[in-house]
Amino acid sequence: MSASTKESELIKLQELSGKTAIRVSADVYSLLQKGKQISLQTNGLFNIAILPLVQLWDITAAHPKAPQREQVINILPLLDFNNVKLLPKQKVLLSQPGMGVDLGGIAKGYIAEQIAYLLKKEHISSALIDLGGNIHVIGTKPDKQPWIIGIRDPQGNMSQIIGTVKVTDGYSMVTSGAYERYFMQDGIRYHHIFDSQTGYPAESDLESVTIVTKNGTLADALSTAFFVAGSQQSINLAKKFSTIGYILCSVCGVLQPKWFGKCPQCGQWNTATESVDPTKKKSKMHVYSLQDKTDSSEQVIKTNIRELDRVLGEGMSKGSSILCGGPPGIGKSTLMLQLASAAKIKTLYVTGEETLSRIKQRAIRLNVHKDSFLISMDTLLPLIITACEEKKPELLIVDSIQTIHDEELNGSAGSVGQIRHCTHRLIETCRTLSIILILVAHVTKEGEIAGPKILEHLVDIVLFFDQGDMDLRFLRSSKNRFGTTHEVGLFIMDAHGLQAVQDPSVFFLVRRKGPPPAGVISVPIYEGSRVFMVEIQSLIVPASSLSRIYSDRIDPRRVSRMAAVLEKYLDITLSNKDIYINVAGGITIQDIGVDVGICLALYSAYQSVPVPEKTTAFGEISLAGEIRPTAFTKQRMHTAKDMGFLTCIVPSDLDTTHTSASSLTELIHIAFSSPHTAKK
């Protein structure tokens, strides 16, 4: 059943794919039948023919790396499970050359069932078969208690349990997730569960899937299918399988159990009901009209820090909750203290990270008002809530939420359960008392806020503090119930704390004498409500093996698309090159208007010909090589002019008063023709 051993029937099948059918063992033939049937039932979410894709990615290699886009595209036609032909007399034909079948998604479940069968033949009445994520149970434990299996925390400490399942005689429990086998490349996390529709690791909102059923082979396959499908599609998919139970652990850290058909615990049908406590008092829903007066506590308080207010929207709403994450030493605590000083409101600062003396010294250095600033090092949740009720601060800062805990709840500070519980209680308390709540959070090595994803769903605003080159700091919001998430706050860290950046272009443009070198161009980008100039730098060198794209400030997939368009329409070869893209100053760019700048930088680097001095351009480039307009055209042109750029190449659909281009070929011709100047 192995797809890696040379003597394996699966390898022989692949070697003879597109040529002839071969006879396989009864076990392999039976598994292929079941695998193809489940592939049909799940519409390919579980795919028995996925072996070529698994081999291409080779996640188990010592140094795995993502394959080239063209390689993935070429593999997709080989993943059609309908081309796995199951013929009489246990013969199998893979009708397309290069095809292969992978039993890794169902073999463990099947093997666990076979082991259970052999043990029962030997009159073993109590056993737990553990094949690593695949559990099968015989009888009860020796003490007659049922087997209780834990579900590991897929986001935090792998020894921590976030839920348990009581598994009874004859049932299998299989868990799949993307949290163990993966690798990082260019800031992107690639795991081992693939989507055969895209050829890439599944982009699922789930962290793990647990299936409980008497059919171990089915449980094994469905754990993969459900993960690829995601939470919503899984619930619909489960209706096709009437005797399974499933638990979806989403990125929110919430377990969602749904049981269908026969209960795996008591063996009865349709016995699942919702339990309601009759002793609870009935309460009435409060309903309001738009004409009703609202509480004055909804008022907004300015932070008086321009860049912070820019990201928050108008300021901080009373009773709102804000989550602020960032790497260690980035300046989160400094920003919180400056906020407490600038906002000039009564603040309670709860710290579990630093000593009282260090906080006081920093607060004095940043001119925090002594009378309105309260500090506490107590990290017990009940004490914090009591302090809020007694001291009545207008702002509560908790630094950090990972240090807060409630002794009434099991688990240490920083565990998933503690973070979820403490966050919910703090938000509830502050909303009731009209206190602004700011939670400072740690981040993981992948750059995500540590703890359950539900932490981000509970709060009103999520801020993330990032570092650029040298002392530059970027503040962004990924969620904002009161404003846009497109703004970016720019700060410089100096001896006096964080200072707002007055003119971003000054920091992101490289000052040099003479024309820029090949591969460099300055472009106007739109971030939130302002436009400023940044410098895009590219370098192209021969690839030592497979070509790769290195770009941490612009999405590598966007760079890859631009490289493909250049190859297609300018007849240059980039598929055998390593491409490096950098943005001076370290700012991350999401603006699609940089497409033109990326193409000009790549072409300039490839030809070793500099972009003419004082020339800039912007616009989106389609896969057809067309240049399309982008938002805030006039602001981009004005900014370029103010920064001394004489030529600004714009999409031709806009107007005829500036140098314009309608296609990639026209763009290259205009940009690298000498001399050329903007029309007046």
C-alpha positions as CSV (number, residue, x, y, z in Angstrom):
1,M,0.0,0.0,0.0
2,S,3.0,2.3,0.2
3,A,3.5,5.0,-2.4
4,S,7.2,5.3,-1.8
5,T,8.5,1.6,-1.8
6,K,9.7,0.5,-5.2
7,E,8.2,-3.0,-4.8
8,S,4.8,-1.5,-3.9
9,E,1.8,-2.3,-6.1
10,L,1.0,1.4,-6.2
11,I,4.4,2.3,-7.6
12,K,4.0,-0.4,-10.3
13,L,0.5,1.1,-11.1
14,Q,2.1,4.5,-11.6
15,E,4.9,3.1,-13.7
16,L,2.4,1.4,-16.1
17,S,-0.1,4.3,-16.1
18,G,-1.5,5.0,-19.5
19,K,-0.1,1.7,-20.8
20,T,-1.7,-1.4,-19.3
21,A,-3.8,-2.7,-16.4
22,I,-2.2,-4.8,-13.6
23,R,-3.7,-7.2,-11.1
24,V,-3.4,-6.1,-7.5
25,S,-4.0,-7.8,-4.2
26,A,-7.5,-8.1,-2.7
27,D,-6.7,-5.6,0.1
28,V,-5.4,-2.9,-2.4
29,Y,-8.3,-3.5,-4.8
30,S,-10.8,-3.2,-1.9
31,L,-9.3,0.0,-0.7
32,L,-9.2,1.4,-4.2
33,Q,-12.9,0.7,-4.6
34,K,-13.7,2.4,-1.3
35,G,-11.4,5.3,-2.1
36,K,-12.9,5.9,-5.5
37,Q,-16.4,5.7,-4.1
38,I,-15.6,8.3,-1.4
39,S,-13.9,10.5,-4.0
40,L,-17.2,10.5,-5.9
41,Q,-19.3,11.1,-2.8
42,T,-17.1,14.1,-1.8
43,N,-16.7,15.5,-5.3
44,G,-13.0,15.1,-5.1
45,L,-12.5,16.8,-1.7
46,F,-10.9,13.4,-0.9
47,N,-9.1,12.3,-4.0
48,I,-7.7,8.8,-4.5
49,A,-5.7,10.0,-7.5
50,I,-3.7,12.7,-5.7
51,L,-0.3,10.9,-5.7
52,P,1.3,13.0,-8.4
53,L,0.6,16.2,-6.5
54,V,1.9,14.7,-3.2
55,Q,5.1,13.7,-5.0
56,L,5.5,17.1,-6.6
57,W,5.3,18.9,-3.3
58,D,7.3,16.2,-1.4
59,I,6.5,17.7,2.1
60,T,8.5,15.0,3.8
61,A,11.8,16.0,2.1
62,A,14.6,17.3,4.3
63,H,14.3,20.7,2.8
64,P,10.9,21.0,1.1
65,K,10.0,23.9,-1.2
66,A,7.0,25.0,-3.1
67,P,6.9,23.9,-6.8
68,Q,6.7,26.3,-9.7
69,R,3.3,27.5,-10.8
70,E,3.7,25.8,-14.2
71,Q,4.5,22.5,-12.5
72,V,1.3,22.6,-10.4
73,I,-0.8,23.5,-13.5
74,N,0.7,20.6,-15.5
75,I,-0.1,18.1,-12.7
76,L,-3.8,19.0,-12.3
77,P,-5.0,16.9,-15.3
78,L,-3.5,13.8,-13.7
79,L,-5.7,14.1,-10.6
80,D,-9.0,13.0,-12.2
81,F,-10.1,10.0,-10.1
82,N,-12.5,9.0,-12.8
83,N,-9.5,7.8,-14.8
84,V,-8.8,5.2,-12.1
85,K,-10.4,2.2,-13.9
86,L,-11.3,-0.8,-11.6
87,L,-11.6,-3.8,-13.9
88,P,-12.8,-7.4,-13.3
89,K,-10.4,-9.9,-11.7
90,Q,-8.9,-7.3,-9.4
91,K,-7.2,-5.5,-12.3
92,V,-6.6,-1.7,-12.2
93,L,-5.8,0.7,-15.0
94,L,-4.7,4.3,-14.7
95,S,-5.7,5.6,-18.1
96,Q,-3.5,8.7,-18.2
97,P,0.4,8.5,-18.3
98,G,1.9,9.9,-15.0
99,M,-1.2,9.2,-12.9
100,G,-0.9,7.6,-9.5
101,V,-3.1,6.6,-6.5
102,D,-2.4,7.4,-2.9
103,L,-3.9,5.3,-0.1
104,G,-2.4,7.4,2.6
105,G,-5.7,9.0,3.3
106,I,-7.5,5.8,4.1
107,A,-4.9,3.1,4.7
108,K,-4.5,3.8,8.5
109,G,-8.2,3.5,9.1
110,Y,-8.3,0.2,7.2
111,I,-5.3,-1.2,9.0
112,A,-6.7,-0.3,12.4
113,E,-9.9,-2.2,11.5
114,Q,-7.8,-5.2,10.5
115,I,-5.8,-5.1,13.7
116,A,-9.1,-5.0,15.7
117,Y,-10.4,-8.0,13.7
118,L,-7.3,-10.0,14.6
119,L,-7.4,-9.1,18.2
120,K,-11.0,-10.1,18.5
121,K,-10.1,-13.5,17.0
122,E,-7.7,-13.9,19.9
123,H,-10.5,-13.1,22.3
124,I,-9.1,-9.7,23.3
125,S,-12.0,-7.8,24.8
126,S,-10.3,-4.5,25.8
127,A,-7.9,-2.6,23.6
128,L,-7.1,0.8,22.2
129,I,-5.4,0.8,18.8
130,D,-3.5,4.1,18.2
131,L,-1.9,4.6,14.8
132,G,-1.1,8.3,15.3
133,G,-4.3,10.3,14.7
134,N,-6.3,7.1,14.0
135,I,-7.9,5.5,17.0
136,H,-9.9,2.3,17.2
137,V,-11.5,1.0,20.4
138,I,-12.4,-2.5,21.5
139,G,-14.7,-2.8,24.5
140,T,-14.0,-0.6,27.6
141,K,-11.0,0.1,29.7
142,P,-10.0,-2.8,32.1
143,D,-11.8,-0.9,34.9
144,K,-15.0,-1.0,32.8
145,Q,-14.9,2.8,32.2
146,P,-15.4,4.0,28.7
147,W,-12.4,5.1,26.6
148,I,-12.1,8.9,26.6
149,I,-9.9,10.3,23.9
150,G,-8.6,13.9,24.0
151,I,-8.4,16.3,21.0
152,R,-5.1,18.2,21.0
153,D,-4.9,22.0,20.8
154,P,-4.0,22.6,17.1
155,Q,-2.9,26.2,17.8
156,G,-1.0,26.1,21.1
157,N,0.9,23.6,23.2
158,M,0.4,20.2,21.5
159,S,0.2,18.5,24.9
160,Q,-2.8,20.6,25.8
161,I,-6.3,19.1,25.3
162,I,-9.1,21.3,24.1
163,G,-11.9,18.7,24.1
164,T,-12.6,15.0,24.8
165,V,-14.7,12.3,23.1
166,K,-16.1,9.2,24.7
167,V,-15.5,6.4,22.2
168,T,-17.3,3.1,22.6
169,D,-16.8,-0.5,21.4
170,G,-16.1,-0.9,17.7
171,Y,-15.8,2.8,16.9
172,S,-12.9,4.6,15.2
173,M,-11.9,8.2,15.8
174,V,-9.7,9.9,13.3
175,T,-8.3,13.5,13.5
176,S,-6.6,15.4,10.7
177,G,-5.1,18.8,10.8
178,A,-2.5,21.0,9.2
179,Y,-0.6,21.8,12.4
180,E,2.1,19.1,12.4
181,R,3.5,18.6,8.9
182,Y,4.2,21.9,7.1
183,F,7.1,24.2,6.0
184,M,7.5,28.0,5.7
185,Q,8.6,29.7,2.6
186,D,8.7,33.4,1.8
187,G,6.4,34.0,4.8
188,I,3.8,31.5,3.5
189,R,2.8,28.3,5.4
190,Y,2.5,25.2,3.2
191,H,0.9,22.1,4.9
192,H,0.4,18.5,3.7
193,I,-3.4,18.4,3.1
194,F,-3.9,19.3,-0.6
195,D,-6.8,20.6,-2.5
196,S,-6.8,18.7,-5.8
197,Q,-8.8,21.5,-7.5
198,T,-6.1,24.1,-7.0
199,G,-3.0,21.9,-6.6
200,Y,-2.0,23.8,-3.5
201,P,-2.4,23.1,0.3
202,A,-6.1,23.6,1.2
203,E,-7.0,27.1,2.3
204,S,-9.3,26.0,5.1
205,D,-10.9,27.9,8.0
206,L,-10.4,24.7,10.1
207,E,-7.4,23.8,12.3
208,S,-8.4,20.2,12.8
209,V,-11.2,17.7,12.0
210,T,-12.3,14.7,14.1
211,I,-14.5,12.0,12.7
212,V,-16.1,9.3,14.8
213,T,-17.8,6.3,13.2
214,K,-17.7,2.5,13.1
215,N,-16.1,2.6,9.6
216,G,-12.5,3.5,10.2
217,T,-11.7,3.7,6.5
218,L,-14.5,6.2,6.0
219,A,-13.4,8.2,9.0
220,D,-9.9,8.4,7.7
221,A,-11.0,9.7,4.3
222,L,-13.7,12.1,5.6
223,S,-11.3,13.8,8.0
224,T,-9.3,14.9,4.9
225,A,-12.4,15.8,2.9
226,F,-13.9,17.9,5.7
227,F,-10.6,19.8,6.2
228,V,-10.4,20.7,2.5
229,A,-14.1,21.6,2.4
230,G,-14.0,24.0,5.4
231,S,-16.6,24.4,8.1
232,Q,-19.7,25.4,6.2
233,Q,-19.3,23.0,3.3
234,S,-18.5,20.2,5.8
235,I,-21.8,20.6,7.5
236,N,-23.6,20.1,4.2
237,L,-21.3,17.2,3.2
238,A,-22.1,15.4,6.5
239,K,-25.7,15.0,5.5
240,K,-24.5,12.4,2.9
241,F,-23.1,10.2,5.7
242,S,-25.8,9.4,8.2
243,T,-23.8,7.4,10.8
244,I,-20.9,9.7,11.5
245,G,-20.1,12.1,14.2
246,Y,-17.8,15.0,13.6
247,I,-16.0,17.8,15.5
248,L,-14.7,20.7,13.6
249,C,-12.0,22.8,15.4
250,S,-12.1,26.1,13.6
251,V,-9.4,28.8,13.6
252,C,-11.6,30.5,16.2
253,G,-10.6,27.8,18.7
254,V,-14.2,26.7,19.0
255,L,-15.3,23.0,19.0
256,Q,-18.5,22.5,16.9
257,P,-19.8,19.0,17.5
258,K,-22.6,17.7,15.2
259,W,-24.0,14.2,15.5
260,F,-26.0,12.6,12.8
261,G,-28.0,9.4,12.7
262,K,-27.0,6.5,15.0
263,C,-25.5,7.7,18.3
264,P,-22.0,6.2,18.8
265,Q,-22.5,6.2,22.5
266,C,-25.8,4.4,23.1
267,G,-26.5,2.9,19.7
268,Q,-30.0,4.5,19.5
269,W,-31.3,6.5,16.5
270,N,-32.3,10.2,16.6
271,T,-31.8,10.6,20.3
272,A,-29.8,13.9,20.2
273,T,-31.9,16.8,21.7
274,E,-31.1,20.3,23.0
275,S,-31.3,20.5,26.8
276,V,-32.9,23.6,28.3
277,D,-32.7,24.5,32.0
278,P,-36.4,25.1,33.1
279,T,-35.2,26.8,36.3
280,K,-33.9,29.8,34.4
281,K,-36.0,32.8,34.5
282,K,-37.5,34.0,31.3
283,S,-36.3,37.4,30.2
284,K,-37.6,39.9,27.6
285,M,-35.6,41.1,24.6
286,H,-34.9,44.8,24.6
287,V,-36.0,46.2,21.2
288,Y,-35.3,49.8,20.1
289,S,-36.2,51.9,17.1
290,L,-33.9,54.2,15.2
291,Q,-35.7,57.2,16.8
292,D,-34.8,56.2,20.3
293,K,-32.1,58.1,22.1
294,T,-28.8,56.3,22.5
295,D,-26.6,56.3,25.5
296,S,-24.1,59.1,25.6
297,S,-21.5,56.5,26.5
298,E,-21.2,55.8,22.7
299,Q,-19.2,59.0,22.3
300,V,-15.7,58.8,20.7
301,I,-12.6,59.8,22.5
302,K,-9.6,61.0,20.4
303,T,-6.3,59.5,21.2
304,N,-4.6,62.8,20.0
305,I,-2.0,60.6,18.3
306,R,-2.6,61.4,14.6
307,E,-1.3,58.1,13.1
308,L,-3.2,56.1,15.7
309,D,-6.4,58.0,15.2
310,R,-6.0,57.5,11.5
311,V,-6.0,53.7,11.9
312,L,-8.7,53.6,14.5
313,G,-11.0,55.8,12.5
314,E,-12.3,58.8,14.5
315,G,-10.8,57.6,17.8
316,M,-11.9,55.2,20.5
317,S,-15.6,54.5,21.3
318,K,-16.5,54.1,24.9
319,G,-17.2,50.5,25.8
320,S,-15.2,49.3,22.7
321,S,-12.5,46.6,22.8
322,I,-9.2,46.8,20.9
323,L,-6.6,44.1,20.4
324,C,-3.0,45.1,19.7
325,G,-0.4,42.6,18.6
326,G,3.2,42.7,17.5
327,P,6.6,41.2,17.9
328,P,8.6,41.6,21.2
329,G,10.3,45.0,21.5
330,I,8.3,46.6,18.6
331,G,7.0,49.3,20.9
332,K,3.5,48.1,22.0
333,S,4.0,49.1,25.6
334,T,5.4,52.4,24.6
335,L,2.4,53.1,22.3
336,M,0.1,52.2,25.1
337,L,1.8,54.6,27.6
338,Q,1.9,57.4,25.0
339,L,-1.8,56.8,24.3
340,A,-2.6,57.1,28.0
341,S,-0.7,60.4,28.1
342,A,-2.1,61.9,24.9
343,A,-5.7,61.0,25.5
344,K,-5.7,62.6,28.9
345,I,-8.2,60.2,30.4
346,K,-8.2,58.2,33.6
347,T,-6.3,55.0,32.8
348,L,-5.8,51.7,34.6
349,Y,-2.7,49.9,33.2
350,V,-2.5,46.2,34.2
351,T,0.9,44.6,33.4
352,G,2.1,41.1,33.7
353,E,5.1,41.7,31.5
354,E,7.2,44.3,33.4
355,T,8.0,45.4,36.9
356,L,6.2,48.4,38.5
357,S,9.4,50.4,38.6
358,R,10.1,50.0,34.9
359,I,6.6,51.0,34.0
360,K,6.8,54.1,36.2
361,Q,10.2,55.2,34.8
362,R,8.9,54.9,31.2
363,A,5.7,56.7,32.1
364,I,7.6,59.6,33.6
365,R,9.9,59.7,30.6
366,L,6.9,59.9,28.2
367,N,5.2,62.6,30.4
368,V,2.2,60.5,31.4
369,H,-0.1,62.4,33.7
370,K,0.5,61.0,37.2
371,D,-2.9,61.8,38.7
372,S,-4.9,60.0,36.0
373,F,-2.6,57.0,35.5
374,L,-3.1,53.9,37.7
375,I,-0.8,50.8,37.6
376,S,-1.4,47.3,38.8
377,M,0.6,44.1,38.6
378,D,-2.3,41.8,39.7
379,T,-3.1,39.4,36.8
380,L,-6.0,37.6,38.4
381,L,-9.2,38.3,36.5
382,P,-11.6,38.9,39.5
383,L,-9.2,41.5,40.9
384,I,-9.1,43.4,37.6
385,I,-12.8,43.4,37.3
386,T,-13.2,44.6,40.9
387,A,-10.6,47.4,40.3
388,C,-12.6,48.5,37.2
389,E,-15.8,48.7,39.3
390,E,-14.2,50.6,42.2
391,K,-11.7,52.9,40.4
392,K,-14.0,53.5,37.3
393,P,-11.2,54.2,34.8
394,E,-12.1,55.4,31.3
395,L,-9.4,53.3,29.7
396,L,-8.2,49.8,30.7
397,I,-5.0,48.6,29.2
398,V,-4.1,44.9,29.8
399,D,-0.4,44.0,28.9
400,S,-0.7,41.3,28.0
401,I,-3.9,39.1,27.7
402,Q,-1.7,36.0,27.8
403,T,-0.7,36.8,31.4
404,I,-4.3,37.1,32.8
405,H,-5.9,34.1,34.4
406,D,-8.9,33.1,36.4
407,E,-8.3,30.5,39.2
408,E,-11.9,29.2,38.8
409,L,-11.0,27.9,35.4
410,N,-8.6,25.0,34.7
411,G,-5.4,25.7,32.8
412,S,-2.5,28.0,33.1
413,A,-2.3,31.7,32.0
414,G,-1.9,31.8,28.2
415,S,-3.9,28.6,27.5
416,V,-6.6,28.7,24.9
417,G,-9.4,28.3,27.5
418,Q,-8.0,31.0,29.8
419,I,-7.5,33.5,27.0
420,R,-11.0,32.9,25.6
421,H,-12.6,33.1,29.1
422,C,-10.7,36.1,30.3
423,T,-11.2,38.1,27.1
424,H,-14.9,37.5,27.1
425,R,-15.3,38.6,30.8
426,L,-13.2,41.7,30.3
427,I,-15.1,42.8,27.2
428,E,-18.4,42.2,29.0
429,T,-17.3,44.2,32.0
430,C,-15.9,47.1,30.1
431,R,-18.9,47.3,27.8
432,T,-21.2,47.5,30.9
433,L,-19.1,50.1,32.6
434,S,-18.4,52.1,29.3
435,I,-14.7,51.5,29.7
436,I,-12.4,51.5,26.6
437,L,-10.5,48.2,26.7
438,I,-7.1,47.6,25.0
439,L,-5.6,44.1,25.1
440,V,-1.9,43.8,24.2
441,A,-1.1,40.3,22.7
442,H,1.9,38.2,21.9
443,V,2.5,36.9,18.4
444,T,3.5,33.5,17.1
445,K,6.7,32.9,15.1
446,E,4.4,32.9,12.0
447,G,3.5,36.5,12.8
448,E,-0.1,35.8,14.0
449,I,-1.6,36.8,17.3
450,A,-1.1,34.0,19.8
451,G,-4.1,32.2,21.2
452,P,-7.4,31.1,19.7
453,K,-8.6,33.0,16.7
454,I,-11.9,33.7,18.5
455,L,-9.8,36.3,20.4
456,E,-9.9,38.5,17.2
457,H,-13.6,37.8,16.7
458,L,-14.6,39.0,20.2
459,V,-13.0,42.4,20.0
460,D,-14.1,45.4,17.9
461,I,-10.7,46.4,16.5
462,V,-7.6,44.3,15.8
463,L,-4.3,46.3,15.4
464,F,-1.0,44.9,14.4
465,F,2.3,46.6,15.0
466,D,5.1,45.7,12.5
467,Q,8.6,46.9,11.9
468,G,10.2,48.3,8.7
469,D,13.8,49.2,8.0
470,M,15.7,50.6,11.0
471,D,13.3,52.5,13.3
472,L,10.2,52.6,11.1
473,R,7.0,51.1,12.6
474,F,3.8,50.3,10.8
475,L,0.4,50.1,12.5
476,R,-2.4,48.4,10.6
477,S,-5.9,47.2,11.5
478,S,-7.1,43.8,10.2
479,K,-10.6,44.4,11.7
480,N,-12.4,47.6,12.6
481,R,-16.1,47.8,13.4
482,F,-15.9,51.6,13.4
483,G,-13.9,52.4,10.4
484,T,-11.8,51.2,7.5
485,T,-9.1,48.5,7.6
486,H,-7.1,50.1,4.7
487,E,-5.2,52.8,6.7
488,V,-1.7,52.4,7.9
489,G,-0.1,54.4,10.7
490,L,3.6,55.3,10.3
491,F,5.9,55.9,13.3
492,I,9.6,56.4,14.0
493,M,11.0,55.1,17.2
494,D,13.5,57.4,18.9
495,A,14.7,58.2,22.4
496,H,11.4,60.1,23.2
497,G,9.2,57.2,22.1
498,L,7.1,56.8,18.9
499,Q,6.9,59.9,16.7
500,A,4.4,60.2,13.8
501,V,5.9,60.3,10.3
502,Q,5.0,63.6,8.7
503,D,5.9,62.8,5.0
504,P,6.0,59.1,4.2
505,S,7.6,59.6,0.8
506,V,10.7,61.0,2.5
507,F,11.3,57.7,4.3
508,F,10.5,55.4,1.4
509,L,12.3,57.1,-1.4
510,V,16.1,56.5,-1.7
511,R,18.0,59.7,-2.2
512,R,20.8,59.1,-4.7
513,K,22.9,61.2,-7.1
514,G,22.1,60.5,-10.8
515,P,19.7,58.0,-12.3
516,P,18.6,54.9,-10.4
517,P,20.3,51.6,-11.1
518,A,18.7,48.9,-13.3
519,G,15.8,47.1,-11.6
520,V,14.7,50.2,-9.5
521,I,11.6,52.4,-9.9
522,S,9.6,54.7,-7.7
523,V,5.8,54.4,-7.8
524,P,2.9,56.2,-6.1
525,I,0.9,53.9,-3.9
526,Y,-2.4,54.4,-2.1
527,E,-2.7,53.4,1.5
528,G,-5.9,54.2,3.3
529,S,-6.6,57.8,2.7
530,R,-3.2,59.0,1.4
531,V,-0.8,58.6,-1.4
532,F,2.9,58.5,-1.1
533,M,5.9,57.3,-3.2
534,V,7.8,54.1,-2.5
535,E,10.8,52.6,-4.3
536,I,10.5,49.0,-5.7
537,Q,13.8,47.2,-6.2
538,S,14.2,44.0,-8.3
539,L,17.0,41.6,-8.9
540,I,17.0,38.7,-11.4
541,V,19.7,36.0,-11.3
542,P,20.0,32.5,-12.9
543,A,18.3,29.8,-10.8
544,S,20.6,27.1,-9.4
545,S,17.7,24.6,-9.6
546,L,14.0,25.4,-9.6
547,S,13.3,29.1,-10.0
548,R,11.9,30.9,-7.0
549,I,10.4,34.3,-6.1
550,Y,11.6,36.1,-3.0
551,S,9.3,38.9,-2.0
552,D,8.2,39.5,1.5
553,R,6.7,43.0,1.1
554,I,4.7,42.4,-2.1
555,D,2.6,39.2,-2.4
556,P,4.9,36.7,-4.2
557,R,1.8,35.4,-6.1
558,R,1.3,38.9,-7.6
559,V,5.0,39.0,-8.6
560,S,4.6,35.6,-10.1
561,R,1.7,36.8,-12.2
562,M,3.6,39.8,-13.4
563,A,6.5,37.6,-14.4
564,A,4.2,35.3,-16.3
565,V,2.6,38.3,-18.2
566,L,6.1,39.6,-19.1
567,E,7.1,36.2,-20.5
568,K,3.9,35.9,-22.5
569,Y,3.8,39.3,-24.1
570,L,7.5,40.4,-24.2
571,D,9.0,37.1,-25.2
572,I,11.5,37.1,-22.3
573,T,12.4,34.0,-20.2
574,L,12.0,34.3,-16.5
575,S,11.0,30.7,-15.6
576,N,14.7,29.8,-15.2
577,K,15.5,32.8,-13.0
578,D,15.4,33.6,-9.3
579,I,13.5,36.8,-8.8
580,Y,14.0,39.1,-5.8
581,I,11.6,42.0,-5.0
582,N,12.1,44.5,-2.2
583,V,10.4,47.7,-1.1
584,A,12.7,50.3,0.4
585,G,11.7,51.1,3.9
586,G,10.2,47.8,4.5
587,I,6.5,48.7,4.0
588,T,4.1,45.9,2.9
589,I,2.2,46.9,-0.2
590,Q,-1.3,45.6,-1.1
591,D,-2.2,48.2,-3.7
592,I,-2.9,46.7,-7.1
593,G,-1.6,49.9,-8.7
594,V,2.0,48.7,-8.3
595,D,1.5,46.1,-11.1
596,V,3.0,48.5,-13.6
597,G,5.9,49.3,-11.3
598,I,6.7,45.6,-10.7
599,C,6.7,44.9,-14.5
600,L,9.0,47.9,-15.2
601,A,11.4,46.9,-12.4
602,L,11.5,43.3,-13.6
603,Y,12.1,44.3,-17.2
604,S,14.7,46.8,-16.2
605,A,16.5,44.2,-14.1
606,Y,16.3,41.6,-16.8
607,Q,17.6,43.9,-19.6
608,S,20.1,45.6,-17.2
609,V,18.7,48.9,-18.4
610,P,17.7,51.6,-15.8
611,V,14.3,53.1,-15.9
612,P,14.8,56.8,-17.0
613,E,15.4,59.2,-14.2
614,K,12.4,61.1,-12.8
615,T,10.0,58.5,-14.4
616,T,7.2,56.8,-12.5
617,A,4.1,54.9,-13.5
618,F,1.0,53.1,-12.0
619,G,-1.8,50.9,-13.0
620,E,-3.1,47.4,-12.8
621,I,-2.0,44.8,-15.4
622,S,-4.4,42.1,-16.5
623,L,-3.5,38.6,-17.6
624,A,-4.2,39.7,-21.1
625,G,-1.4,42.3,-20.8
626,E,-3.7,45.2,-20.6
627,I,-3.2,48.2,-18.3
628,R,-6.2,49.1,-16.3
629,P,-7.0,52.2,-14.2
630,T,-6.8,52.2,-10.4
631,A,-8.3,54.3,-7.7
632,F,-7.2,57.8,-6.7
633,T,-5.5,58.6,-10.1
634,K,-5.3,62.4,-9.6
635,Q,-3.8,62.0,-6.1
636,R,-1.2,59.7,-7.4
637,M,-0.2,62.1,-10.3
638,H,-0.1,65.1,-7.9
639,T,2.1,63.2,-5.4
640,A,4.5,62.2,-8.2
641,K,4.7,65.8,-9.4
642,D,5.2,67.1,-5.9
643,M,8.1,64.7,-5.4
644,G,9.8,66.0,-8.6
645,F,8.9,63.3,-11.1
646,L,8.7,64.7,-14.6
647,T,7.1,61.7,-16.4
648,C,4.1,59.8,-15.0
649,I,2.9,57.0,-17.3
650,V,-0.8,56.4,-16.6
651,P,-3.4,53.9,-18.0
652,S,-4.6,55.3,-21.4
653,D,-8.3,55.0,-20.4
654,L,-7.9,57.9,-18.0
655,D,-7.2,61.0,-20.2
656,T,-4.9,62.3,-22.9
657,T,-3.2,65.0,-20.9
658,H,-0.4,62.7,-19.6
659,T,1.8,60.0,-21.1
660,S,-0.3,56.9,-21.2
661,A,-0.2,53.3,-22.2
662,S,-2.9,50.7,-22.9
663,S,-0.8,47.6,-22.9
664,L,2.3,46.1,-21.5
665,T,4.2,46.3,-24.8
666,E,3.2,49.9,-25.2
667,L,4.3,50.6,-21.6
668,I,7.7,49.1,-22.1
669,H,8.2,51.0,-25.4
670,I,7.3,54.4,-23.8
671,A,9.2,53.8,-20.6
672,F,12.5,52.8,-22.3
673,S,12.3,55.1,-25.3
674,S,14.7,58.0,-25.0
675,P,14.0,60.8,-24.7
676,H,10.4,61.0,-23.6
677,T,8.6,63.5,-21.5
678,A,5.1,63.9,-20.1
679,K,2.6,65.7,-22.2
680,K,1.7,69.1,-20.9
